Amino acid sequence: MQKRRFHIRRSAATAAIFLLLCTAALLSGCGSGGSVTTPPTTAARGTSSGSQASFKFIVCGDPQNNYEVFDKVLAAAKSVDFLIVAGDLTGSGTATEFTNFMDTMRASGVRFYSVPGNHDVATMPVETGYGRYVGPPHSSFDFKNTHFLLIDNSTPSLGFYPAERQWASADLKAAGAKGFEHIIAVAHVPPMFPYSAKATSEQIAGIDANEQLVPVLKAGGAEELFCGHVHTYQQETEDGLRITITGGAGAPLMGLDSYHNYVLVEVNGRSMSQKVVRI
């Protein structure tokens, strides 16, 4: 790996998580593949005005076919307005896995949104896999007083690629003009984290591109970025942007202190609070 490229996070805890990620990647193998995606369901579009807006949603990441855990997330999601899955819906992105995931979501009745993860493009490019079974490439949606930006950075050779950065900047500018009280982004791979243990030149290109996540989101007024990919729970702030990692919805856990989890978020007007929930 080229350490100068990664600028790995400065805290000891994060460094440990990084090493665990590399170990887990060697055991299970992270995929590589196509482009972007977002689920087919569409929340009722809300209004950007009104400090009295109130709603709840759940964010989780990396179910990876472990329905024993993910079903518990879905049970909890029935009591909130919607669920966001921060990538790695499947273990390897096969047609059977995507079909099982979508069948499970339909049966649950839970409104959901998602972004693709690197495991979701391990077998097929996102356009023919995730895009066919789950939904279109990157997108955004509004719910009451909040704008959500769903970003694809699943492909190691692309990461948060230039055309998507242009789209995200334009989308955030339009959202800012509408006066939303909150702007929240979701992507699978956190900035400055590797895609797998062995950082090939292809992966380094994607990692470098992901370093643009924070600058673009900050410039566009986002207050938080939710990610998966790392099979644990972690939260920190980078240049004033809160980054919450919740990759504990089913994938193998990383380290003795890790636990399966999801994040419950509550919006009340201009206030937004969240808590991690152990599964």
N, C-alpha and C positions, 0 to 999 in steps of 0.2 A: 504494500500500500504506500501511497505517497502522502505522508503525514501533512506536509505543507499544503496539500490540496484540500485535506479534510478540515483543517482547523478544528479538531475535535474539541468538544465543549470542555470548559475549564474546570468544572467541579469534579471531585473524586468520584462521586456517585455516578455521574454520567459516564465517566471514563470506564467505570466498572461495567455499566450497562452496555457500552460499546463493545467491550471485550466479550460479554456474554452473547451479544448479537452475532458476533463473528463465530463463536463456538456453535451456537444453534444453527447458523447458516451452514456450517460445515456438515452438521448432522442431518439437516432436513433438506438443504438446497433451496436457495431462492431462485425464482423463475426470472425470465426475461422475455420481452416480447414487444407488443404493439404500441397503442396510444391511450386515448381517454375514454371515460364513460360516466354515466349517471342513470339511476333507475327511472323507469317509465312513469311512476306515479307522480302526480303534480298536486302540491298543496294549494288550497284556496289562496289566491293572492290577496294579501292584506293591504293595509294602508301604511304609508311611511309616517303618518302623523299620529298623535295621541299618546301622551305620556302615561296613560292609564292601561295601555296594552299589557296583557298578562297571558303567559303560556309556558308550557314545559316541554322539553324534548330530551332525548337520550342520545349520547354519542358512544359508540363502541368501535372496536377495530379487530380484524383478524379472527373471524369465526373459524375459517379454514376447515369446514366440514364437521366440526365438533358440535353436533346439535345437542348433546347432553348439557353443554354450557350455554350455547347460543339460545336454546329454547327458554332458558331462564331470563335472558335479556328480553326476548320477545314477550314473555309474560309480564315483565315490568313495563315494557313499552306500550302495552294496552291501556295503561292509565295516564299516558301523556299524549301530546298532540302528534308527535311523529318521532321516528328513529332515523339517525344518520349512522351509516356504517363506513368507517374510514379505511376501506380497502381490504384486500385478501378475503373476499367473501368465500373463496374456494381454496382448496389445497394446491391445485395445479391447473385450474382453468380449463377443465375438460367440459364437453357438452353435457355429460351426465351430471357433473357437479353443479353446473349452472342451472340445469333443469331442476335438480333437487332443491337448490337454494330458492329459486323462484316459486316452486310449488309450496315450499315451506312458508314463504312470505305471503302468498295468496291465502293459504289456509289460516294464517295467523290473523289476517285482517288488519295488520299494522301498516299504517302509511309510512313509507320509508324513502330515503334518498341515500346515495352512496357514491363513492369514487372507486376506481379500480386500484388494485394493488399489484405488486410485481408477481405474486403467485397467480393472480388472475390472468396474466398474459404469458404464463409458462408454457402452455401448450399451443395456443393460437394467438395471433395478433388481436389486439383489443377490438378492432373493427369487426372481425368475424367471430370472435368469442364473446367477450363481455358486451360488446356493442349489439350483437344479435340477440342475446338472451336477456340482458339486463336493461340496457338503455343506450341513449346517444352519448357522444363525447361530452367533455366538460360543459357545465351549464351553471345557471344560477337560479335562485327563486326567492321570492319575498314571502314573509309570513308576519302579518300584523306590522309591528314597527321595526322589523329586522330583515336585513338582506343577507342571504347566504350565497357564498361563492364556492362552487364545487370544482376542484382542480385535479387534473390528472398529471401525476409525475411517476407513473408506474414503470415506464420503460427506461432501463439503465442508460441506454445510449442517448436518451432525450432529456429526461428529467423535466423540469419546468421550462420547456423549450420556447424559443423566441416568439413564434406565432401565438402561442398560448399566453405568453406574458403580455403581448399587445392586446389580446382579447380581454384578459383580466383587467388591465389598466383601463380600458374603455368601459368595461362593465362597472368597475368601481367608481369611475367618474360619473357615470349616469346615476348610480345609486346615491352618490353624494349629493347630486343635484336635487334628488327627491327628498332629502332630509331624513333618512332613516336614523333612528336612534341607536341602532347597533348594526355593525357589519361583521360577519363571522365567516371565516374561510375554513375549508377542509381539504386536506391532501393526504396521501398515504405515507410517503417517506418524509420524515422531518428534515429540515435543512441541516446540512453538514453531517448527515449519517450515511454510511455506506449501504449499498443494496445487498451485499453479501460479503462473506469473509474475504474472498479473493477479488481484490479491486483491479479488474482489467482496465485497459485503456478505454474500452467502451463504457464502463461504469463511471469512470472518472469524469467523462464528459457530462453524464447526467448529474453527478454529485455537484460539479461546478455550476450547472444550470440551476440546481435547487438552491444555491446560495442567493439567488435573486428573489426567492419567495418573500423574505422579510422586507427588503426594500420596496418591492411592488405593493405588498399589502399595507405597509406603513404609509406609503405615499397615497394610497387609496382610502385611507381612513379605517382600515380593519382594526379591531381591538383584540382579536384572538384567532389563532390557527390551531385547529384540532388535527391530530395525526394518529396513525396506527403504526404498523411495521415493527416497532420494538415491543416485545411481548411482556409488557409490564405497564405500570402507571408512573408517569413522571410529569412534572410541570416546572417550567421556568420562564423567564422573560428575556427576550433578546431585543435590544434597541427599543424598549417600550412595548413590544408586542408579546402578549402572553401566548406561549406554546404549550398545549396540553397533549400529551401522548397517552392514548388509551388503547393498547394493543392486546387486551386481555379477554377477548370474547370467545376464546376456544383454543387458540394456538398453544403449542407447548410453552410453558412459562420459563422465564429466564432468571435464574438466581433464587436463592433461598427466601429472599424477602419479597418476591413477586407473588401476585395472586390474580386470579381471574377477576375482571372488573368491567364496569361501564361508568360513564359520567352522566349524572343527572343535572340538567341545566334548567334554571328557572328565570324567566324574564318578567320583571314587573316594572313597566314604564322604562325609565332611564336606568334602572338598577338591573344588574344581571349577576346571579350567584350560581355556584355549581359545587357539587360534591362528588367524590369518587365513591362508588358503591361496590363492596366486595361481593362476589358471587359465590 
